[in-house]
Amino acid sequence: MNYSVSRPTPKPTRLSDTPNAECRFFWANIVSASTGLTLEKLTQKDLGWARKVVCGPHRTTLIGGGGKAPAIQDRIAVLQEKQGTVTGQMEREYLAERISKLNGKVAVIHVGGTTDTEMTERLMRVDDALHATRAALAEGTVPGGGSILIYYLTKAAGHLPNARQFKGEGTQTNDVDTGRILVRAALNSPLRIIAENAGEDGMQHINHLVEHYTTGEKNIQPQDLLGWNAATKEYGDMYAMGILDPVKVLRIVLEKAASIAGDLLLTEAVITAKGVEVGTTA
């Protein structure tokens, strides 16, 4: 059996049997006046056991606890019955959290490789996937591969001009327009870079999706977006192809990018690559 303990938070005081219930995971007994067990009577058997313990700053995970499954299921049944009788919203949520932890499982993924470099690269991939999954559970998912950014770029096309629109004679770009051009270029970048890394013309795929979102079905929903699969070199439903982005990741990326851009406005100087013209993408 496995169990995960999060950073403690204030809990209802009436449900005071929590520690003893959680000890069922490890076949341990709690030292307290309510159980009648004291430190003088404590034996090694009362300590319980777990195959592995992973401690972090906010969470401790105990893997392979010695608790018996029937005893844990009995405790879950008691908590479910109690959940139906309590009246307070906080107590119901607390009981639901405890039931979830008692029902929870922990997967152990073993990562290896022929060389240390290969093993490290695989380990980083697994770690990235783990954090992406947690982010997806927190705030949901959207079609990946940069398609959702292109979709909303077309929705805001009137507010995000292309740099080429300012190439006409007598047309000058003010600071606000420059900012809009940079936002447009940033929203294009994920799909463009994915395509270029796959040996394709990024702007060709961006223009294809922009045309599709602009002239296609007007009531298209974000979850039904067409996107480009770099692995198969095909267009299709990103959800159906399993290409997703966590909403939380995209939100934080955009927020951080806007924050950095705001800081750059106050520095009065920026170092960039020579000969690179910013904001010339579609």
N, C-alpha and C positions, 0 to 999 in steps of 0.2 A: 504494500500500500504506500501511497505517496501523499505528502501534505505540504502546503505552502503557507507560510505565515508572513503577513504584511506588516508594515510599520503600524504600531498600535494607534487606535483612534478612540475617542470617547464612545462608550457603549451604554445601553440601558443597564441599570443596576439590578433589576429584578432577575435577570437571567444570569445568575451567579454560578451556574454549574459548567460554564464554558471550559475552563482548563481541564476539568476531569473528563469532559466529553472528548476533547481533543487528544487527551492522553490515550484514548482507545486506539488511535492510529499506531502507537508505538508499544502497546501492551505495557504501559507504565501507570503508576499510581501517583496522585498528587498529594503532597504533604500539606494538610490543612486541618483545621478543627472540625470541619464538616465531614471529612472522611475518617477522622480518628487516627490518621497516620502521622506520627511525629518523626523527627530526625533520629531519635534514639532507636526507633523501631525500623528504620529504613534499611532495606537490604538491596543487593545488586539486582534482584529480579524486579524491584519496584522502579528501577530507572528506565526500563524499556530499552529498545534498540532500533537503529535505522542503519541501512546499508551505506548511505552516503548523506552528508549534510553540506549544503552549499549556502554560505552566508554572504549577503550583500548589504549595502547601506540602507536599503528600504525593504528588503524581503529576505526571508530564510526559507529554503526549500529542503525538506527532508524526504529522501528517496528510499523506497524499500523498507518502510516501517514494519514492525513485527506484529501489528494489530491483526486481529482475526476479523475476516469479512462479515460473518454473521453478527458479531457484536456491533460493528460499524453500521450495518443495515438496520439493526434494531434501534440504534441511536437516531438515524435519519428518520425512521418512522415516528419516533417520539417528537422530534423537532417539527415534523410536518403536521402532526396533530396539534402541537402547541401553537404553530403558526396560524391555524384556523381559529384559535380562541383569543389571541391577543387583539387589542383594539387600537393600540398606538401604531402609527405609520412607521416610526423609527424602529420599533421592536420587530415589526413584520419584515422590514428590510434587513435588519440584523439577523433574524432567523433564516431568511433566504440566503444571506451571505454564508452563514454557517453550513447550511445544507449543501450549497454549491461547493464549499471546500471539502466537505465529507465525501461528496460524489466525484470530486475532481481527480484527474489523472495527470501524471507527469511523464512525458516522453523523453527518453535518453537517446541522443543522436551521437554516434561515434564517428569521428572524422579522422581520416588518415590520408597518407600520400606516400609516394616513393621517395620524395625529398622533402626537406623542411620547407622549402619555398612552396611546393605544391600543396603541402598540408596547410600552411598558413593561408594560402589563397582560398582553399576550400572552406577552411574555418571561417574566414571573413564572409564568404558567400552565405554560409549557414547563419551566421550572426546577423547579416543584413536581412535575410529572409525572416528571421525571428522578429526583429524590430519592425519590419514592414507589416507582418501579420498583427502584431500588437497595435500598431497605428491604425490598421484597417478595422480592427475590432472596436477601437475607440471612437472613430468618426465615420466609418464606412469607406466605400471605394468608388472610383470613377473609371471610365475607360482610360487605358494607359497609352504609352507610346507617344505622348505629347498631343494626342488627338483632342482631348478635352480643352487644352489651351488654344488650339486652332479654332475649335468650335466657338468659344467665347470671344476669341479675337474677331471672328466674323460678326458676332452680335454687337461688338463695340467698334466696328470698322469706322463709323462716322466720327468717333472721338479719338481714334488712333491712326492718324494719317501716315502714309508711306513717305519715306525720305524723298522719293522721286517726285512727289507732288510739289516739292519746294525747289525743283531744279529750273523752273521757268524763269524767264528774264524778269527782273524787277521784283521777284519774290524773295522775301527774307524770312529766316526762321528765328522766332523768338524763343526764349527759354522754355516756355510752356510747351511749344510745339516740339522742341528738342526732347523734352521729357516723354512726350507721347510717342515719338519715334523710337526711343529707347525701350519703352514698355512693349511696343509692337515687336521689336527685334528680339526681346527677351522671351516673349511668348512663342515666337517661331523657333527659338534655338533648340529645345529638346528634340523635336522631330527632325530638324535639319542635321543635328549632330548624329542622331541614331542612323539616319540614312547615309551620311557620309562615312561613318564607321563601317557600314555594310557595303561600301563601294558604289553607292547610288548618288544621284543628284538630289540633294535635300530640297532645294527650291522647287523642283518638279513635283515632288510629293506634297509639299505645302500648298502649292497652287492648285493641285488636283483636289485636295480636301477643301480648300477655301471655295472653289467653284461648286463642289458638291453641297457644302453647307449653305451656300448662297442661293443656288438655283434649285436645290432639291426640295424635299417635302418641308413645308413651312412649320409644321407642328412636330418636327423631329425632337425626341427627348434625349437628354445627355446620355442616358443608359443605353440608347440604341445607336450610338455613334459609329460611323464608318471610320476605320483607321488602317494604318499600314503596318503589316507584320514583317519586320526585318529578317526574321528567320526563314519565312517561306516566300518572301518578296511578293506578297499578295495583299490586296485590300479585303477587308471583311469586318464583321462584328467583333469588336475588341473583347467584349465579355465572353462571347462564344469561343474565341481563341484563347481565353485565359490570360489576357494581357490587361492587368489592372494597376492602378496607382492608388495608394491610400490617400484619402482626402486630407488627413492630418499632415502628411508629408508635403503635399502641394501647397497647403495653406501656410505652413511655416516657411517654406522656401520663398513664397511671394512676400510674406511679411518681412523676412530677413533681407531680401533683395531691396525692398522699398526703404528699409532702415539704413542699409549701407549707402543707397543712392542719396538719401537725405544727408548723411554724413559727408559724402563727397562734395555736395553743394557748398559746404562750409570750409573745405580745405583750400580752395582757390587754385589747386593744381592737381593734375592726374597724370600718371605715367602709363602709357599705352604703347602697343607695338607700332613701329613706324610703317606708314603706308596703309594702315587699316582704316577704312571709312566706316563709321558707325552708323547703323540704322538703314542700310541699303537693301535689306531683305524685303520680301513681299509684304 
